[in-house]
Amino acid sequence: MAYEGAQTIIPGQTASGDLSSDQYKFVTIGSGGVALNSSNGALCDGVLQNKPSASGEAAAVASAGVSKVKAGAAVAKGASVMSNASGLAVTAASSATAASKTCSAPTYNLNPADTIVVDVDNVGNATCTWDAAQASITDTTSYPVADQDTLAFTITITGGEYDGVVQTITFNKTTTTALLVAEGINDQLLGGFAEDVGGQVKISTDGAGSGFAIAAAAGTSGLTFAAPVAGTGDAADINAVTAAEVKTVIEADSTATVDITSGTPVISSPTTGVTSELDFKSGNALTPLGLSVEVLTGTASNSYISGRALEAASASGELIAVSLDTKSKL
C-alpha cells in the first residue's frame, strides 16, 4: 500500500488550470503556474499533492522526500523512475525508446471490417482492417420442387463450435419452395443459416474467416448444390483473432511494428525518441484489443530520473511510494 514520508513542499505555487485529476502525478512549474508534465523523461519539479480545480488555486508540489505517485505501467521495487507524457511514474530509460502499447491478452472477438485508425509518427492516418467472409453454398434446384417432407440431406461445417459435425437436415412438413426449404434448414442447422436469395437457397456459416468451409450431400432429398465457397479473410475465425493475425494486419496496413514474442501483441512505432509517436484515433477494434483513443510518445536518451520506487507497481494506475530525486539524469 502506498505511503509517504517527510517532504519538501515548494512554497507559493498555484495551478495553471484544472489539476483536480492530477494528484500524485509529476508536474512542472512555468510562467503560467504548475502544470502536468507532458513529455516523456522530462525534468520535473515534483509531485502534486493536492487537487486544485482552477487556475490560480494553491498547488502543493513536493520536490523532495517520500511521496505517493501514480504509476503509468508495471514498476519494480527499487527501480529508478521517470515521468511519462501523462505525469505518471514509469521505469527510467537510459536510451531512447519507441512509442509503444501492449494489447490485452489474445484472442480477440472482432467482426468483419472492424478497424483501427492510427497515425504513426505523424505521417497521416492509416486504417488497419480485419476482413472476413462466411463460407457458403447455394443450391441449384429448380423450384417449385417435389415435396421434401420426410426427405433428408447432410451439411458439414468446418470451423467454429460445430467443426466437423455432420448434421442431418430432415424436412418435416410440406416443403416445395426455396423459402420453405430455407425455413426447414434453419429449424435444425447449428453453426449456420439458410436464406432465400433470388429464388435459390443459400446456406452460410455463422462464423467468418479463412478457417470456415461448408459442404452438403444430397441424401434422399431432391436438392442439388453448386460448389462451396470457402470463407475468406485476415483471420481463420474473426471471432477469435490471434496475436499473429493482429500482427499481420497492423504491419500490412500501417508502418507500425508488432512484437508477439511474449504471446501478447506490443504495437510500436518504428522510430525512437521524443518524436516517436502512436496516435490511436478511432476504430471499433480498439476496445476488443484493449486499446483506446490516445497519443503515446517515445522517450529521449538520457532521460531525467524523477525518483526511486520504494514499492512495486503491477499495473498502470496503482499508487506507489517514491523517494523523489528530480535533478538526476541517466
Secondary structure, DSSP 4 states (H G I P E B T S, - for coil): ------EEEETT-BBSS--TT-TTSEEEEETTEEEE--STT----EEE-S---STTSB--EEEEEEEEEEBSS-B-TT-EEEE-TTS-EEE--SS-B--EEEPPSS-B---TTEEEEEEETTS-EEEEEE-EEEEEEEB---SS-S--TT-EEEEEEESSTTTT-EEEEE--S---SHHHHHHHHHTT-SSEEEEEETTEEEEEEEEESTT-EEEEE-TTS---B---B--EESSS-TTSB-HHHHHHHHHHHSS-EEE-TTSS-EEE-SS-STT-EEEEEE-TTTTTTT--SEEEE-B-SSPBP-EEESS-BSSTT-EEEEEEE-S-B-
